[in-house]
Amino acid sequence: MMISKHPQLQSELAAVLPRPTLQSAAEHLQQAEKSLISAIPYSKFGSDRSDYGFNRIRSHMDELKQLVGHYLDYFVSPESYPTHLQHEYPVAAFGYLHFTANLVHRLPTWQNPMHTLESKGALYELLGQRWRQAVTEVGKHVKEGKVYGAAAVGEWARNLNQHSMEVKGEYGFAGAYELFVKDLGWLIGLYQ
């Protein structure tokens, strides 16, 4: 609220406030996920994945989507890293994307495919775009001479490939993986 009234203070506040960590973001997202899951109504047959069930969790889903987006901007947007912290970008960006993709995989699949598309599909679409953004940014650093260890690059490749397979290459994940292989694959012996 203060920033909306005084936008000129945004950079000053950002400089003095502590940056969230992957751990603090993960804890926040896990709380939102737990809230969502506990809001799903149950019957004697198990969790209710009907339209009624989806409508019961809609506000929790909206909160989770908002949190995911907020942290995506923070961890994956290169502009959110001051010069002295740019070395943290790859680990933080790929770490956040991996954590969040796993969270989305765990979300319920609804009886009505439109509800699944509105919840999981919307988040997958956003994550697919941001995986591509992170790969592009790290690829740019490599072209500028930055060197990353094979173990880290291999882990990033495995994680992205795992998520791409989980969503059958949809939502931009296959494209992000192809870009990864093209721009970073040579670091670990992956070639197109």
MIMARMI-400205 format. One record per residue: residue number from 0; residue in three letters; z, y, x of N, C-alpha, C, O in turn. Coordinates in steps of 0.1 Angstrom, whole numbers. Each point is the difference from the previous one (the first is absolute). Example, Ala and Ser with C-alpha at 12.3 -4.5 7.8 and 13.67 -1.06 7.14 Angstrom:
BEGIN
+-----+------+-------+---------+--------+-------+----------+---------+-------+---------+--------+-------+---------+--------+
! seq ! type !  n.up ! n.north ! n.east ! ca.up ! ca.north ! ca.east !  c.up ! c.north ! c.east !  o.up ! o.north ! o.east !
+-----+------+-------+---------+--------+-------+----------+---------+-------+---------+--------+-------+---------+--------+
!   0 !  ala !    78 !     -57 !    132 !     0 !       12 !      -9 !     0 !      12 !      9 !     7 !       0 !     10 !
!   1 !  ser !   -14 !      11 !    -14 !     0 !       11 !       9 !     8 !      11 !     -8 !     1 !      11 !      5 !
+-----+------+-------+---------+--------+-------+----------+---------+-------+---------+--------+-------+---------+--------+
REM end
This chain:
BEGIN
+-----+------+-------+---------+--------+-------+----------+---------+-------+---------+--------+-------+---------+--------+
! seq ! type !  n.up ! n.north ! n.east ! ca.up ! ca.north ! ca.east !  c.up ! c.north ! c.east !  o.up ! o.north ! o.east !
+-----+------+-------+---------+--------+-------+----------+---------+-------+---------+--------+-------+---------+--------+
!   0 !  met !     0 !     -12 !      8 !     0 !       12 !      -8 !     0 !      13 !      9 !    -7 !       9 !     -3 !
!   1 !  met !    15 !     -10 !     13 !     0 !       12 !       9 !   -13 !       2 !      7 !    -5 !      12 !      1 !
!   2 !  ile !    -2 !     -23 !      3 !   -13 !        2 !       6 !   -10 !       5 !     -9 !    -9 !       8 !      4 !
!   3 !  ser !    10 !     -12 !    -17 !   -10 !        5 !     -10 !     1 !      15 !     -2 !    -9 !       7 !     -3 !
!   4 !  lys !    22 !      -2 !      4 !     2 !       14 !      -1 !    -3 !       8 !     13 !    -4 !      11 !     -1 !
!   5 !  his !     6 !     -18 !     12 !    -2 !        6 !      13 !    -8 !      -9 !      9 !     6 !      -6 !     10 !
!   6 !  pro !   -19 !       5 !    -12 !    -8 !      -10 !       8 !     0 !       3 !     15 !    -2 !      -9 !      8 !
!   7 !  gln !     4 !      21 !     -4 !     0 !        4 !      14 !    12 !      -7 !      7 !     0 !       0 !     13 !
!   8 !  leu !    10 !      -5 !    -20 !    11 !       -7 !       7 !    -3 !     -14 !      3 !     8 !      -7 !      7 !
!   9 !  gln !   -19 !       1 !    -12 !    -2 !      -14 !       1 !     0 !      -4 !     15 !     6 !     -10 !      3 !
!  10 !  ser !   -13 !      17 !      6 !    -1 !       -5 !      14 !    14 !       2 !      7 !     4 !      -8 !      8 !
!  11 !  glu !     3 !      18 !    -12 !    14 !        2 !       6 !     9 !     -11 !     -5 !     8 !      -6 !      9 !
!  12 !  leu !    -8 !       2 !    -21 !     8 !      -11 !      -5 !    -4 !     -13 !      6 !     9 !      -8 !      4 !
!  13 !  ala !   -22 !       6 !     -3 !    -4 !      -13 !       6 !     4 !      -1 !     14 !     3 !     -11 !      5 !
!  14 !  ala !    -2 !      22 !      2 !     5 !       -1 !      14 !    14 !      -3 !      2 !     4 !      -6 !     10 !
!  15 !  val !     5 !       9 !    -20 !    14 !       -2 !       2 !     5 !     -13 !     -8 !    11 !      -5 !      3 !
!  16 !  leu !   -19 !       1 !    -12 !     5 !      -12 !      -8 !    -4 !     -13 !      9 !   -10 !       0 !      6 !
!  17 !  pro !    19 !     -10 !     -7 !    -4 !      -12 !       8 !   -11 !      -7 !     -7 !    -2 !       0 !    -12 !
!  18 !  arg !    -7 !      -7 !     20 !   -11 !       -7 !      -5 !     5 !     -13 !     -6 !     9 !      -7 !      6 !
!  19 !  pro !   -14 !       2 !    -17 !     3 !      -13 !      -5 !    -5 !     -11 !     10 !   -10 !       2 !      7 !
!  20 !  thr !    17 !     -13 !     -7 !    -4 !      -11 !       9 !    -6 !     -10 !     -9 !     1 !       0 !    -12 !
!  21 !  leu !    -8 !     -10 !     18 !    -6 !      -11 !      -8 !    11 !      -7 !     -7 !    -2 !      -5 !    -11 !
!  22 !  gln !    14 !       3 !     18 !    11 !       -7 !      -7 !     5 !       7 !    -12 !     2 !      -6 !    -10 !
!  23 !  ser !     0 !      19 !     11 !     5 !        8 !     -12 !   -10 !       0 !    -11 !     3 !      -1 !    -12 !
!  24 !  ala !   -16 !       2 !     15 !   -11 !        0 !     -10 !     0 !     -14 !     -6 !    -1 !      -1 !    -13 !
!  25 !  ala !     2 !     -10 !     21 !     0 !      -13 !      -6 !    12 !      -2 !     -9 !    -2 !      -7 !    -11 !
!  26 !  glu !    14 !      11 !     15 !    11 !       -1 !      -9 !    -2 !       7 !    -13 !     4 !      -5 !    -11 !
!  27 !  his !    -9 !      17 !     11 !    -3 !        8 !     -12 !   -10 !      -7 !     -9 !     2 !      -1 !    -12 !
!  28 !  leu !   -13 !      -4 !     18 !   -10 !       -8 !      -8 !     6 !     -13 !     -5 !    -3 !      -3 !    -12 !
!  29 !  gln !    11 !      -4 !     19 !     6 !      -12 !      -5 !    10 !       3 !    -11 !     0 !      -8 !    -10 !
!  30 !  gln !     7 !      19 !     10 !     8 !        4 !     -12 !    -9 !       2 !    -12 !     4 !      -4 !    -11 !
!  31 !  ala !   -15 !      11 !     13 !    -9 !        3 !     -11 !    -6 !     -13 !     -6 !    -1 !      -2 !    -12 !
!  32 !  glu !    -2 !      -7 !     22 !    -6 !      -13 !      -5 !    11 !      -8 !     -7 !    -3 !      -6 !    -11 !
!  33 !  lys !    15 !       6 !     16 !    11 !       -7 !      -7 !     2 !       5 !    -14 !     2 !      -7 !    -10 !
!  34 !  ser !    -2 !      20 !      9 !     1 !        7 !     -13 !   -11 !      -4 !    -10 !     3 !      -3 !    -11 !
!  35 !  leu !   -15 !       2 !     16 !   -12 !       -4 !      -8 !     2 !     -14 !     -5 !    -1 !      -3 !    -11 !
!  36 !  ile !     4 !      -6 !     21 !     1 !      -14 !      -4 !    12 !      -3 !     -9 !    -1 !      -8 !    -10 !
!  37 !  ser !    12 !      15 !     11 !    11 !       -2 !      -9 !    -3 !       6 !    -14 !     7 !      -3 !     -9 !
!  38 !  ala !   -16 !      12 !      8 !    -4 !        5 !     -13 !    -9 !      -9 !     -8 !    -2 !       3 !    -12 !
!  39 !  ile !    -4 !     -13 !     18 !    -8 !       -9 !      -7 !     8 !      -8 !    -10 !    10 !      -6 !      4 !
!  40 !  pro !   -14 !       6 !    -17 !     8 !       -7 !     -10 !    -2 !     -15 !      2 !   -11 !      -5 !      5 !
!  41 !  tyr !    21 !      -3 !     -8 !    -1 !      -15 !       1 !     2 !      -6 !    -14 !     7 !       5 !     -9 !
!  42 !  ser !   -14 !     -16 !      7 !     2 !       -8 !     -12 !     4 !     -14 !      5 !     2 !      -3 !     12 !
!  43 !  lys !     0 !      -6 !    -22 !     3 !      -14 !       4 !   -11 !      -7 !      8 !     2 !     -10 !      6 !
!  44 !  phe !   -14 !      17 !     -5 !   -11 !       -6 !       7 !    -2 !       7 !     14 !    -9 !      -4 !      7 !
!  45 !  gly !    18 !      13 !     -4 !    -1 !        7 !      13 !    -3 !      15 !     -2 !     2 !       5 !    -10 !
!  46 !  ser !    -7 !       1 !     21 !    -3 !       14 !       0 !   -12 !       3 !    -10 !    -9 !      -8 !     -1 !
!  47 !  asp !    10 !      19 !     -6 !   -10 !        4 !     -10 !   -11 !       8 !      7 !     3 !      12 !      4 !
!  48 !  arg !   -15 !     -18 !     -3 !   -11 !        7 !       6 !   -10 !       6 !    -10 !   -11 !       2 !      3 !
!  49 !  ser !    16 !      -1 !    -15 !    -8 !        5 !     -11 !    -1 !      16 !      1 !     5 !       6 !      9 !
!  50 !  asp !   -13 !      -1 !    -19 !    -1 !       15 !      -1 !    14 !       6 !     -2 !     3 !      10 !      6 !
!  51 !  tyr !     6 !     -16 !    -13 !    13 !        4 !      -2 !     8 !       1 !     13 !     6 !      10 !      3 !
!  52 !  gly !    -7 !     -21 !      5 !     6 !        0 !      13 !    -5 !      11 !      9 !     8 !       6 !      7 !
!  53 !  phe !   -21 !      -4 !     -7 !    -6 !       10 !       9 !     5 !      14 !     -5 !     4 !       8 !      9 !
!  54 !  asn !    -3 !      -6 !    -22 !     4 !       14 !      -4 !    15 !       2 !      3 !     4 !      11 !      2 !
!  55 !  arg !     4 !     -22 !     -1 !    14 !        2 !       4 !     2 !       4 !     15 !     9 !       7 !      3 !
!  56 !  ile !   -19 !     -11 !      5 !     1 !        4 !      14 !    -8 !      11 !      5 !     0 !       4 !     11 !
!  57 !  arg !    -8 !       2 !    -21 !   -10 !       10 !       4 !     6 !      12 !      8 !    -5 !       4 !     10 !
!  58 !  ser !    17 !       1 !    -14 !     6 !       11 !       7 !     4 !      -4 !     14 !    -1 !       7 !      9 !
!  59 !  his !     6 !     -20 !     -8 !     4 !       -5 !      13 !   -13 !      -2 !      9 !     1 !       3 !     12 !
!  60 !  met !   -12 !      -7 !    -18 !   -12 !       -1 !       8 !    -5 !      13 !      4 !    -5 !       2 !     11 !
!  61 !  asp !     6 !       8 !    -20 !    -5 !       14 !       4 !     9 !       5 !     12 !    -6 !       6 !      9 !
!  62 !  glu !    19 !      -9 !    -10 !     9 !        5 !      11 !    -4 !      -7 !     13 !    -1 !       6 !     11 !
!  63 !  leu !    -2 !     -19 !    -11 !    -4 !       -8 !      12 !   -13 !       6 !      5 !    -1 !       1 !     12 !
!  64 !  lys !    -9 !       1 !    -20 !   -13 !        5 !       4 !     2 !      14 !      7 !    -6 !       3 !     10 !
!  65 !  gln !    15 !       5 !    -16 !     2 !       13 !       6 !     6 !      -1 !     13 !    -3 !       8 !     10 !
!  66 !  leu !    13 !     -17 !     -8 !     7 !       -2 !      13 !   -10 !      -5 !     10 !     0 !       5 !     12 !
!  67 !  val !    -8 !     -15 !    -16 !   -10 !       -5 !      10 !    -9 !      11 !      5 !    -3 !       1 !     11 !
!  68 !  gly !    -2 !       7 !    -21 !    -9 !       11 !       4 !     7 !      10 !      9 !    -6 !       5 !      9 !
!  69 !  his !    18 !      -2 !    -12 !     8 !       10 !       8 !     1 !      -5 !     14 !    -3 !       8 !     10 !
!  70 !  tyr !     7 !     -20 !     -8 !     2 !       -6 !      13 !   -14 !      -2 !      7 !    -1 !       1 !     13 !
!  71 !  leu !    -9 !      -4 !    -20 !   -14 !       -1 !       6 !    -4 !      13 !      6 !    -4 !       0 !     12 !
!  72 !  asp !     6 !      11 !    -19 !    -3 !       13 !       6 !     8 !       2 !     13 !    -5 !       5 !     10 !
!  73 !  tyr !    17 !      -9 !    -11 !     9 !        2 !      12 !    -3 !      -9 !     12 !    -1 !       5 !     11 !
!  74 !  phe !    -1 !     -18 !    -14 !    -2 !       -9 !      12 !   -14 !      -2 !      4 !    -3 !      -3 !     12 !
!  75 !  val !    -7 !       5 !    -21 !   -14 !       -3 !       3 !    -8 !      12 !      2 !   -10 !      -1 !      7 !
!  76 !  ser !    13 !      12 !    -12 !    -8 !       13 !       2 !     3 !       5 !     15 !    11 !       3 !      3 !
!  77 !  pro !   -21 !      -3 !      5 !     2 !        5 !      14 !     6 !      14 !      1 !     7 !       3 !      9 !
!  78 !  glu !   -10 !       5 !    -19 !     5 !       14 !       0 !    15 !       1 !     -1 !     6 !      10 !      3 !
!  79 !  ser !     0 !     -21 !     -8 !    15 !        0 !      -2 !     7 !      -2 !     14 !    12 !       0 !      0 !
!  80 !  tyr !   -19 !      -3 !     10 !     6 !       -3 !      13 !    -2 !      12 !     10 !   -11 !       4 !      4 !
!  81 !  pro !    22 !       3 !     -1 !    -1 !       11 !      10 !    -5 !      -6 !     13 !     1 !     -12 !      2 !
!  82 !  thr !    -6 !      20 !      6 !    -6 !       -4 !      13 !    10 !      -9 !      8 !    -5 !     -10 !      6 !
!  83 !  his !    17 !      14 !     -5 !    10 !       -8 !       8 !     3 !     -14 !     -6 !     7 !      -8 !      6 !
!  84 !  leu !   -11 !       5 !    -19 !     2 !      -13 !      -6 !   -12 !      -8 !     -3 !     0 !     -10 !     -6 !
!  85 !  gln !   -12 !      15 !     11 !   -12 !       -7 !      -3 !    -1 !     -14 !      6 !    -7 !      -8 !     -6 !
!  86 !  his !    15 !       6 !     16 !     0 !      -14 !       6 !     6 !     -10 !    -10 !    -2 !     -12 !      2 !
!  87 !  glu !    10 !      17 !    -12 !     6 !       -9 !     -10 !   -10 !      -4 !    -11 !     3 !     -10 !     -7 !
!  88 !  tyr !   -14 !      17 !      6 !    -9 !       -2 !     -11 !    -4 !     -15 !     -3 !     2 !      -5 !    -11 !
!  89 !  pro !    -8 !      -2 !     21 !    -5 !      -13 !      -3 !    11 !     -10 !     -5 !    -2 !      -7 !    -10 !
!  90 !  val !    13 !       7 !     16 !    11 !      -10 !      -4 !     5 !       4 !    -13 !     2 !      -9 !     -9 !
!  91 !  ala !     0 !      22 !      6 !     6 !        4 !     -12 !   -10 !      -2 !    -12 !     3 !      -5 !    -10 !
!  92 !  ala !   -16 !      10 !     13 !   -10 !       -1 !     -11 !    -3 !     -15 !     -4 !     1 !      -4 !    -11 !
!  93 !  phe !    -4 !      -4 !     21 !    -3 !      -14 !      -2 !    13 !      -8 !     -6 !    -2 !      -9 !     -8 !
!  94 !  gly !    13 !      13 !     13 !    13 !       -6 !      -5 !     2 !       3 !    -14 !     4 !      -9 !     -8 !
!  95 !  tyr !    -6 !      21 !      4 !     2 !        4 !     -14 !   -10 !      -6 !     -9 !     3 !      -5 !    -11 !
!  96 !  leu !   -16 !       5 !     15 !   -10 !       -6 !      -8 !     2 !     -15 !     -2 !    -2 !      -5 !    -11 !
!  97 !  his !     7 !      -2 !     21 !     3 !      -14 !      -1 !    11 !      -3 !     -9 !     0 !      -8 !     -9 !
!  98 !  phe !    11 !      16 !     10 !    12 !       -2 !      -8 !    -4 !       3 !    -15 !     3 !      -8 !     -9 !
!  99 !  thr !   -10 !      19 !      7 !    -4 !        3 !     -14 !   -10 !      -9 !     -6 !     2 !      -3 !    -12 !
! 100 !  ala !   -11 !      -2 !     19 !    -9 !      -10 !      -5 !     7 !     -13 !     -4 !    -3 !      -6 !    -11 !
! 101 !  asn !    13 !       2 !     19 !     8 !      -12 !      -4 !     8 !       3 !    -13 !     1 !      -9 !     -8 !
! 102 !  leu !     4 !      21 !      7 !     7 !        4 !     -12 !    -9 !      -1 !    -12 !     4 !      -5 !    -11 !
! 103 !  val !   -16 !      10 !     12 !    -9 !        0 !     -12 !    -4 !     -14 !     -3 !    -2 !      -4 !    -12 !
! 104 !  his !     0 !      -5 !     22 !    -3 !      -14 !      -3 !    11 !      -6 !     -9 !    -3 !      -9 !     -8 !
! 105 !  arg !    15 !      13 !     10 !    12 !       -6 !      -8 !     1 !       5 !    -14 !     7 !      -6 !     -8 !
! 106 !  leu !   -14 !      17 !      5 !     1 !        6 !     -13 !    -6 !     -10 !    -11 !    -8 !      -8 !      3 !
! 107 !  pro !    13 !       9 !    -15 !    -4 !       -9 !     -11 !   -15 !       1 !     -3 !    -6 !      11 !      1 !
! 108 !  thr !     0 !     -22 !     -5 !   -13 !        0 !      -5 !     2 !      -1 !    -15 !     7 !      -9 !     -5 !
! 109 !  trp !   -14 !      17 !     -3 !     3 !        1 !     -14 !   -11 !      -8 !     -8 !   -11 !      -3 !      5 !
! 110 !  gln !    15 !      -1 !    -17 !    -9 !       -7 !      -9 !   -13 !       8 !     -3 !   -11 !      -5 !      0 !
! 111 !  asn !    13 !      18 !     -2 !   -11 !        9 !      -2 !    -6 !       5 !     14 !     7 !       7 !      7 !
! 112 !  pro !   -19 !     -11 !     -3 !    -5 !        3 !      13 !     0 !      15 !      2 !     0 !       5 !     12 !
! 113 !  met !    -2 !       3 !    -22 !     0 !       15 !       1 !    14 !       5 !      5 !     0 !      10 !      8 !
! 114 !  his !    10 !     -16 !    -12 !    14 !        4 !       5 !     1 !      -4 !     15 !     6 !       8 !      8 !
! 115 !  thr !   -11 !     -19 !     -4 !     0 !       -4 !      14 !    -8 !      10 !      8 !     4 !       4 !     11 !
! 116 !  leu !   -16 !      -1 !    -16 !    -8 !       10 !       7 !     6 !      14 !      1 !     0 !       6 !     11 !
! 117 !  glu !     7 !      -2 !    -21 !     7 !       13 !       0 !    12 !       0 !      9 !     3 !      10 !      6 !
! 118 !  ser !     3 !     -21 !     -4 !    12 !       -1 !       9 !    -4 !      -4 !     14 !    -1 !       8 !      9 !
! 119 !  lys !    -2 !     -21 !     -7 !    -3 !       -5 !      13 !   -14 !       5 !      5 !    -1 !       4 !     12 !
! 120 !  gly !    -9 !      -4 !    -21 !   -13 !        5 !       4 !     0 !      14 !      6 !    -7 !       3 !     10 !
! 121 !  ala !    14 !       6 !    -17 !     0 !       14 !       4 !     7 !       1 !     14 !    -5 !       8 !      8 !
! 122 !  leu !    15 !     -16 !     -6 !     7 !        1 !      13 !    -9 !      -7 !     11 !    -1 !       6 !     11 !
! 123 !  tyr !    -5 !     -17 !    -14 !    -9 !       -6 !      10 !   -12 !      10 !      3 !    -3 !       0 !     12 !
! 124 !  glu !    -2 !       7 !    -21 !   -11 !        9 !       2 !     5 !      11 !     10 !    -7 !       3 !     10 !
! 125 !  leu !    18 !       2 !    -12 !     6 !       10 !       9 !     3 !      -6 !     14 !    -3 !       7 !     10 !
! 126 !  leu !     8 !     -19 !    -10 !     3 !       -6 !      13 !   -13 !      -3 !      8 !     0 !       2 !     12 !
! 127 !  gly !   -10 !      -7 !    -19 !   -13 !       -3 !       7 !    -5 !      13 !      6 !    -5 !      -1 !     12 !
! 128 !  gln !     5 !      12 !    -19 !    -5 !       13 !       6 !     9 !       4 !     12 !    -6 !       4 !     10 !
! 129 !  arg !    19 !      -6 !    -11 !     8 !        4 !      11 !     0 !      -9 !     12 !     2 !       4 !     12 !
! 130 !  trp !    -5 !     -17 !    -14 !    -2 !       -9 !      11 !   -12 !       5 !      8 !     0 !       0 !     12 !
! 131 !  arg !   -10 !       3 !    -19 !   -13 !        5 !       6 !     3 !      13 !      8 !    -4 !       2 !     11 !
! 132 !  gln !    12 !       7 !    -17 !     4 !       13 !       7 !     7 !      -3 !     13 !    -2 !       6 !     10 !
! 133 !  ala !    12 !     -15 !    -11 !     8 !       -4 !      12 !    -9 !      -6 !     11 !     2 !       3 !     12 !
! 134 !  val !   -11 !     -12 !    -16 !    -9 !       -6 !      10 !    -9 !      10 !      6 !    -2 !       0 !     12 !
! 135 !  thr !    -3 !       9 !    -20 !    -8 !       11 !       6 !     7 !       9 !      9 !    -5 !       3 !     11 !
! 136 !  glu !    18 !       0 !    -14 !     8 !        9 !       9 !     3 !      -7 !     13 !    -1 !       6 !     11 !
! 137 !  val !     5 !     -19 !    -12 !     3 !       -7 !      13 !   -12 !      -2 !      8 !     0 !       0 !     12 !
! 138 !  gly !   -11 !      -3 !    -19 !   -13 !       -2 !       7 !    -4 !      13 !      8 !    -5 !      -1 !     11 !
! 139 !  lys !     8 !      13 !    -18 !    -3 !       12 !       7 !     9 !       2 !     13 !    -5 !       5 !     10 !
! 140 !  his !    17 !      -9 !    -11 !     9 !        0 !      11 !    -5 !      -9 !     12 !     1 !       4 !     11 !
! 141 !  val !    -6 !     -16 !    -15 !    -5 !       -9 !      10 !   -12 !       6 !      7 !    -2 !      -1 !     12 !
! 142 !  lys !    -7 !       7 !    -20 !   -12 !        7 !       6 !     4 !      11 !      9 !    -8 !       3 !      9 !
! 143 !  glu !    20 !       3 !    -11 !     4 !       11 !       8 !     8 !      -5 !     12 !     4 !       8 !      9 !
! 144 !  gly !    -3 !     -21 !     -7 !     6 !       -6 !      12 !    14 !      -6 !     -2 !     5 !      -5 !      9 !
! 145 !  lys !     0 !       6 !    -21 !    13 !       -6 !      -3 !    -1 !     -15 !      0 !    -9 !      -6 !     -5 !
! 146 !  val !    19 !      -1 !     12 !    -1 !      -14 !       1 !    12 !      -6 !     -8 !    11 !       5 !      1 !
! 147 !  tyr !   -14 !     -16 !     -9 !    11 !       -7 !      -7 !     0 !     -14 !      4 !   -10 !      -6 !      4 !
! 148 !  gly !    22 !       0 !     -4 !     2 !      -13 !       5 !    -7 !     -10 !    -10 !    -1 !       2 !    -12 !
! 149 !  ala !    -4 !     -13 !     18 !    -6 !      -11 !      -7 !     9 !      -6 !    -11 !    -5 !      -3 !    -11 !
! 150 !  ala !    17 !       2 !     14 !    10 !       -6 !     -10 !     1 !       9 !    -12 !    -1 !      -5 !    -11 !
! 151 !  ala !     2 !      18 !     13 !     1 !        9 !     -12 !   -13 !       0 !     -8 !     0 !      -1 !    -12 !
! 152 !  val !   -11 !       2 !     19 !   -13 !        1 !      -6 !    -3 !     -13 !     -8 !    -5 !       0 !    -11 !
! 153 !  gly !     9 !     -11 !     17 !    -2 !      -13 !      -6 !     8 !      -1 !    -13 !    -4 !      -6 !    -10 !
! 154 !  glu !    17 !      11 !     11 !     8 !        0 !     -12 !    -6 !       8 !    -11 !     0 !      -4 !    -12 !
! 155 !  trp !    -5 !      16 !     15 !    -6 !        9 !     -10 !   -12 !      -7 !     -6 !    -2 !       1 !    -12 !
! 156 !  ala !    -6 !      -8 !     20 !   -12 !       -7 !      -5 !     4 !     -11 !     -9 !    -6 !      -2 !    -11 !
! 157 !  arg !    16 !      -6 !     15 !     4 !      -11 !      -9 !     6 !       5 !    -13 !    -3 !      -6 !    -10 !
! 158 !  asn !    11 !      16 !     11 !     6 !        6 !     -13 !   -11 !       5 !     -9 !     0 !      -4 !    -12 !
! 159 !  leu !   -10 !      11 !     17 !   -10 !        6 !      -8 !    -9 !     -12 !     -6 !    -4 !       1 !    -12 !
! 160 !  asn !     1 !     -10 !     20 !    -8 !      -12 !      -4 !     8 !      -8 !    -11 !    -6 !      -4 !    -10 !
! 161 !  gln !    18 !       2 !     12 !     9 !       -7 !     -10 !    -1 !       8 !    -14 !    -2 !      -7 !    -10 !
! 162 !  his !     4 !      20 !     11 !    -1 !        7 !     -13 !   -14 !       0 !     -6 !    -1 !       0 !    -12 !
! 163 !  ser !    -9 !       1 !     20 !   -13 !        0 !      -5 !    -3 !     -14 !     -7 !    -6 !       0 !    -10 !
! 164 !  met !    11 !     -11 !     16 !    -2 !      -13 !      -6 !     8 !      -1 !    -13 !    -5 !      -6 !    -10 !
! 165 !  glu !    17 !      12 !     10 !     8 !       -1 !     -12 !    -7 !       7 !    -12 !     2 !      -5 !    -12 !
! 166 !  val !    -9 !      16 !     14 !    -7 !        7 !     -11 !   -15 !      -4 !      0 !    -8 !       7 !     -7 !
! 167 !  lys !     4 !     -17 !     14 !   -14 !       -5 !       0 !    -9 !      11 !      5 !   -12 !       1 !     -5 !
! 168 !  gly !    16 !       7 !     14 !    -9 !       10 !       6 !    -2 !      12 !     -9 !    -8 !       9 !      4 !
! 169 !  glu !    14 !      -9 !    -15 !    -2 !       11 !     -10 !     8 !      13 !      4 !     8 !       0 !     10 !
! 170 !  tyr !   -10 !      11 !    -17 !     7 !       12 !       1 !    -2 !       7 !     13 !     9 !       8 !      4 !
! 171 !  gly !   -19 !     -11 !      3 !    -3 !        6 !      13 !     7 !      -7 !     12 !    -2 !       4 !     12 !
! 172 !  phe !     9 !     -15 !    -14 !     6 !       -7 !      11 !   -10 !      -7 !      9 !     2 !       0 !     12 !
! 173 !  ala !   -12 !      -6 !    -18 !   -10 !       -6 !       9 !    -7 !      10 !      9 !    -2 !      -3 !     11 !
! 174 !  gly !    -1 !      14 !    -17 !    -6 !       11 !       8 !     9 !       5 !     11 !    -5 !       3 !     11 !
! 175 !  ala !    18 !      -2 !    -14 !     9 !        4 !      10 !     1 !     -10 !     11 !     1 !       4 !     12 !
! 176 !  tyr !    -1 !     -17 !    -15 !     1 !      -10 !      10 !   -13 !       0 !      9 !     1 !      -1 !     12 !
! 177 !  glu !   -13 !       3 !    -19 !   -12 !        0 !       8 !     0 !      12 !      9 !    -5 !      -1 !     12 !
! 178 !  leu !    10 !      12 !    -16 !     1 !       12 !       8 !    10 !      -3 !     12 !    -3 !       5 !     11 !
! 179 !  phe !    14 !     -12 !    -14 !     9 !       -3 !      10 !    -7 !      -9 !     11 !     2 !       3 !     12 !
! 180 !  val !    -9 !     -13 !    -16 !    -7 !       -8 !       9 !   -10 !       8 !      9 !    -1 !      -2 !     12 !
! 181 !  lys !    -6 !      11 !    -19 !   -10 !        8 !       7 !     6 !      10 !     10 !    -4 !       1 !     11 !
! 182 !  asp !    15 !       6 !    -15 !     6 !       10 !       8 !    11 !      -5 !     10 !     1 !       6 !     11 !
! 183 !  leu !     6 !     -16 !    -15 !    12 !       -5 !       8 !    -1 !     -14 !      4 !     8 !      -4 !      9 !
! 184 !  gly !   -17 !      -4 !    -15 !     0 !      -14 !       2 !    -2 !      -4 !     15 !     5 !     -10 !      5 !
! 185 !  trp !   -13 !      18 !      2 !    -3 !       -3 !      14 !    13 !       0 !      8 !     0 !      -7 !     11 !
! 186 !  leu !    10 !      14 !    -15 !    13 !        0 !       7 !     6 !     -14 !      1 !     8 !      -3 !      8 !
! 187 !  ile !   -11 !      -5 !    -18 !     6 !      -14 !      -1 !   -10 !     -11 !     -1 !     3 !     -11 !     -4 !
! 188 !  gly !   -16 !      14 !      7 !   -10 !      -10 !       0 !    -7 !      -3 !    -13 !    -6 !     -10 !     -2 !
! 189 !  leu !     8 !      19 !     -8 !    -7 !       -1 !     -13 !   -13 !       8 !      1 !     1 !      12 !      3 !
! 190 !  tyr !   -12 !     -19 !     -7 !   -12 !        8 !       1 !    -8 !      -3 !    -13 !     2 !     -11 !     -7 !
! 191 !  gln !   -10 !      20 !      2 !    -8 !       -2 !     -12 !   -12 !      -9 !      3 !    -7 !      -3 !     -9 !
+-----+------+-------+---------+--------+-------+----------+---------+-------+---------+--------+-------+---------+--------+
REM end
